[in-house]
Amino acid sequence: MSVTAVPLRPIAKGSVARLWIGIAVLVLAAAALAWATVPRSLDFEVLTEGTGPSPAPTDVALVSYIGTLADGTVFDQSAQAALPVDGVMPGFSIALQKMSKGGHYKIVIPPHLAYGNKVPQGAPIPPNATLTFDVKLLDFKSRDEIMKLQQQMQSQMQQMQQAAPGAGAAAPEAAPVR
């Protein structure tokens, strides 16, 4: 059995150091690119702490809110709005899931977690706007609870209609008394 020796050329002085420096530069460039593309989170400030659990994505939240643009212009507000947690803009949904019943919060939603450049038609919100909301979480219920309440209300309405047949029909005229 014979072993063939392959002669290796010596490595030029400093080339290993240049190789490691090149790898370090690539790693730093990749990290900088990753940092630049990672979505910045929303700013979430607790003004008054709430109590109890937080809504889940499948819940419906009852909130009071005022939405403003960076210049302070109010673009939307409601004293009581029932909002499906998973049916609102991503930043608002994330914030709702951090809230507790009875709490008061200020949230600042960056464009990529709001509407970005796809603003709803007719909305007074410019493209790529940062949105600020003053929100109070009044209550929340699961969709199942809401469905049961609706069914109970419909049942009660049907019972009321059956209990008073002809309620809504004109009453016959009474004969004049002589």
C-alpha positions as CSV (number, residue, x, y, z in Angstrom):
1,M,0.0,0.0,0.0
2,S,1.4,3.3,-0.9
3,V,0.5,6.8,0.4
4,T,0.7,9.7,-2.0
5,A,1.7,12.9,-0.4
6,V,0.2,16.0,-1.8
7,P,2.3,19.1,-1.3
8,L,0.4,22.0,0.2
9,R,1.5,25.5,-0.6
10,P,2.1,27.7,2.4
11,I,-0.6,30.2,3.3
12,A,0.3,33.7,2.6
13,K,1.0,35.8,5.7
14,G,-2.1,37.6,7.0
15,S,-4.6,35.7,4.7
16,V,-6.3,33.8,7.7
17,A,-6.8,37.2,9.4
18,R,-8.3,38.6,6.3
19,L,-10.6,35.6,6.0
20,W,-11.9,36.1,9.6
21,I,-12.3,39.8,9.1
22,G,-14.3,39.1,5.9
23,I,-16.5,36.7,7.8
24,A,-17.0,39.2,10.6
25,V,-18.0,41.9,8.1
26,L,-20.5,39.6,6.5
27,V,-22.0,38.7,9.9
28,L,-22.3,42.3,10.9
29,A,-23.9,43.3,7.5
30,A,-26.4,40.4,7.9
31,A,-27.2,41.5,11.4
32,A,-27.7,45.1,10.3
33,L,-30.0,44.1,7.5
34,A,-32.0,41.9,9.9
35,W,-32.3,44.7,12.4
36,A,-33.5,47.1,9.7
37,T,-36.2,44.8,8.4
38,V,-37.5,43.5,11.7
39,P,-40.8,45.3,12.4
40,R,-40.6,47.9,15.1
41,S,-43.2,47.2,17.8
42,L,-45.9,49.5,18.8
43,D,-45.6,51.9,21.8
44,F,-47.9,50.8,24.5
45,E,-48.4,52.9,27.6
46,V,-50.6,52.0,30.6
47,L,-52.4,55.1,31.8
48,T,-54.7,53.3,34.2
49,E,-54.2,49.6,35.1
50,G,-57.2,47.4,34.4
51,T,-58.1,44.2,36.2
52,G,-58.6,40.6,35.1
53,P,-57.6,38.8,32.0
54,S,-56.9,40.2,28.6
55,P,-59.0,39.5,25.4
56,A,-58.0,36.7,23.2
57,P,-57.8,37.0,19.4
58,T,-61.2,35.3,19.1
59,D,-63.0,37.7,21.5
60,V,-65.0,40.9,20.8
61,A,-63.9,43.9,22.8
62,L,-66.0,46.9,23.8
63,V,-63.8,49.9,23.7
64,S,-63.9,53.7,23.9
65,Y,-61.2,55.3,21.8
66,I,-59.9,58.4,20.1
67,G,-57.6,58.0,17.1
68,T,-55.3,60.8,16.1
69,L,-52.6,61.5,13.5
70,A,-49.1,62.7,14.4
71,D,-50.2,66.3,14.1
72,G,-53.1,65.8,16.6
73,T,-55.9,65.6,14.0
74,V,-58.6,63.3,15.2
75,F,-59.4,60.8,12.4
76,D,-61.8,58.5,14.3
77,Q,-63.5,58.2,17.7
78,S,-66.2,56.2,19.5
79,A,-67.6,56.2,23.0
80,Q,-68.6,52.5,22.7
81,A,-67.4,50.3,19.8
82,A,-67.6,46.5,19.7
83,L,-64.5,45.4,17.8
84,P,-63.5,41.8,17.0
85,V,-59.9,41.6,18.3
86,D,-58.7,39.7,15.2
87,G,-60.7,42.0,12.8
88,V,-58.8,45.2,13.4
89,M,-55.4,46.5,12.1
90,P,-52.5,44.3,13.4
91,G,-51.2,46.9,15.9
92,F,-54.6,47.5,17.4
93,S,-55.1,43.8,17.8
94,I,-51.7,43.3,19.5
95,A,-52.5,46.2,21.9
96,L,-56.0,44.8,22.7
97,Q,-54.5,41.5,23.7
98,K,-52.3,43.3,26.2
99,M,-55.1,45.3,27.9
100,S,-57.2,44.4,30.9
101,K,-60.9,45.2,31.5
102,G,-61.3,48.7,32.9
103,G,-57.8,49.8,31.8
104,H,-56.9,53.1,30.0
105,Y,-54.1,53.0,27.5
106,K,-52.2,55.1,25.0
107,I,-50.9,53.2,21.9
108,V,-48.8,54.5,19.1
109,I,-48.9,52.2,16.0
110,P,-46.2,52.5,13.4
111,P,-47.4,52.4,9.7
112,H,-46.4,48.8,9.1
113,L,-48.7,47.7,12.0
114,A,-51.4,50.1,10.9
115,Y,-52.5,50.7,7.3
116,G,-49.1,51.2,5.7
117,N,-49.6,52.6,2.2
118,K,-53.0,50.8,1.8
119,V,-55.3,53.2,3.6
120,P,-59.1,52.5,3.4
121,Q,-60.7,54.5,0.7
122,G,-62.2,57.8,2.0
123,A,-60.3,57.6,5.3
124,P,-58.7,60.9,6.4
125,I,-55.4,59.0,7.1
126,P,-52.4,59.6,4.8
127,P,-50.4,56.7,3.6
128,N,-47.7,55.4,5.9
129,A,-49.1,57.3,8.9
130,T,-48.2,56.6,12.5
131,L,-51.5,56.4,14.4
132,T,-52.0,57.2,18.1
133,F,-55.0,55.9,20.1
134,D,-56.3,56.7,23.5
135,V,-58.2,53.5,24.4
136,K,-60.3,52.3,27.3
137,L,-61.2,48.6,27.4
138,L,-64.7,48.7,28.8
139,D,-65.4,44.9,28.5
140,F,-64.9,41.9,26.2
141,K,-66.7,38.7,25.5
142,S,-66.0,35.6,23.5
143,R,-67.9,35.2,20.2
144,D,-69.7,32.2,21.7
145,E,-71.0,34.3,24.6
146,I,-72.2,37.0,22.1
147,M,-74.0,34.3,20.0
148,K,-75.8,33.0,23.1
149,L,-76.9,36.5,24.1
150,Q,-78.2,37.1,20.6
151,Q,-80.1,33.8,20.6
152,Q,-81.6,34.7,24.0
153,M,-82.7,38.1,22.8
154,Q,-84.3,36.6,19.6
155,S,-86.1,34.0,21.7
156,Q,-87.4,36.8,24.1
157,M,-88.6,38.8,21.1
158,Q,-90.4,35.8,19.7
159,Q,-92.1,35.2,23.0
160,M,-93.2,38.8,23.3
161,Q,-94.7,38.7,19.8
162,Q,-96.5,35.4,20.5
163,A,-97.9,36.8,23.9
164,A,-99.4,39.8,22.2
165,P,-101.0,38.6,19.0
166,G,-102.2,41.4,16.8
167,A,-100.3,44.0,18.9
168,G,-99.6,46.5,16.2
169,A,-102.9,46.0,14.4
170,A,-105.4,48.8,14.5
171,A,-107.9,48.5,17.3
172,P,-111.6,48.5,16.1
173,E,-113.4,51.7,16.6
174,A,-115.7,51.8,19.6
175,A,-119.4,52.6,19.1
176,P,-120.4,56.0,20.4
177,V,-122.1,56.0,23.8
178,R,-125.6,57.6,23.9
